[in-house]
Amino acid sequence: MKQYLARPLTALIALSLAACSQPAPPPDNAPVVAGEPLASRPVMIGTEGPNLPACASTSKVKPGGTDVYWAPGETRAIKAKLAGGAPAVLCEATDDDAWFGVVFPGPGGDASLCGIVRPVRTAREYQGPCRWGWIRGGTVQLAA
């Protein structure tokens, strides 16, 4: 009887040791999860000064759509998804243009009602009424 118990126990120990010897996946390989993000950074409007619209670049999402995240570089929790052709107004960019802070209407909404066409006196966090988030660079094209 001891021999029958020893085999499963030996196999269990071997599997446990094998699992410990595997390297952890790289951080950018983290699975997409729902819930609270690890980091959040609001989109700033009015970064181009008080004489220009709060957000000046109206764009459309490229075919295939894009995910919207809570902060530049934060890819663990998706905030929203934008379909190809959906409007997105670029308000700011990271220094390397790898991420864009965008404002976009909810489904069926109108981007012109997002309150970002007029200038603002000083740069500030976007407070609504539309949605905001961060998309990867290269996922939008300038609208005509």
N, C-alpha and C positions, 0 to 999 in steps of 0.2 A: 504494500500500500504506500509506503514511503516513496517508492520509485515513481508512482503515478503522480504524486504531489510535487515531486522535485522537477519534473519536466515543465509543467506550466509555470512554476515559480521561476525557473531558470530563463524561460522564454520572456516572461514579464520583465525581469531584471535586464536582460539584453535589449529589449525594446526601449526601456526607460533610458538606458545609457546611450543608445543610438540617437534618441530624440534630443538629448542634452548636447550631443556633439555637433548638431546642425547649426550653422550660423544663422543669426537673425536676419530677416529680410531687410533690405535697405529702407530708410524712412519713406522715400517717394513711392514705394511699392505697397504702402498701407492700403488696406481695402477701404472702399467707400462705405461709410456708415452713416446712419441717421443719428440725430441727436445734436447735442451741443458741440460746436467746433472747439478745437484746442486753442485757436486764436481768432479774434474778430477785429476788423479795422474798418470803421465807417468810411464811406467815400466822401471826399472833400469836393465842394463846389466853390466856384469863384477863384480858382487858383491862378487864373490868367489876368486878374486885376479887375477894378471896378468899372471899366469902360467896355468890357466884353460880356457876352452872355455867361451865366453861371457855368454852363457846360456847352461848349461850342461845336462839338463834333458829332453829328448825327450819323449813325452807321446802321448797317443791317448785318445780322448774323449770317455767316457763310452756310452754304448747304451742309446738312449733317447736324447742325445745331451745336450748342455748347453748354457746358455746365457752368453755373454761377456759384462761386465760393464765398465764404465769410471774410477772407483776408487774402492778400497776395501771398502765394506760396503755400497756403493752407488747403490741402486737397483731401482731407479725411472726411469732411462732412459737406455735402452738396446742399446749397441753400435753395437753388431753383435750377430749372432747365429752360433754355431758350431754343426754340425751333429755328431751323434755317429760314432766313427772310424776316425774322422778328426784328423790330426796332430796338436799338440800344444806343443810348447817348453816352459818349465817352466824356468823362469829367476829369479824370486824372490818370496818370500812368506811373509805373515804377521807373526808376532811373534808367533801367536797361530795356524798357518797353516790353518786358516779359509778361506783365500783368496790366490790365486796364480796370479802373474803377468806373462802373457804369450805373446809370439809372435807367429803368425800363418800366413800362406800364404792366399791370397785371393782365391776365388773359382777356382779350377783347378791348383793352384800354387804349387810350390815345396818348402817345408820348408828349404831345404838345400841352397836355394838362398836368405835366409833372412839376411845373413851377421852376424850370431851369433855363428858360429862354431869356429872361431879364437878368441884367447884371445884379450882383450883390456887392455891398460895400467892402466887405472883408471875407476872405476865405473862411469857410465853416463846414461842419459836417452836414451832409444831406439829411433832412428830417422827414421827407415825404412830401406829397401824398403817395408817390409811386414807390416801387421797390428798388433796391440798390444791391450791389455786390461786386465781386471781382471775377473777371474772365481772363483766360490766357490770351496773350498777344497772338495775333494771326488768326483769330477766330471770327473777326468781323471785317467788313469792307465798307468804305465810305459810301453813303447813300447819295444818289444823284439828286 
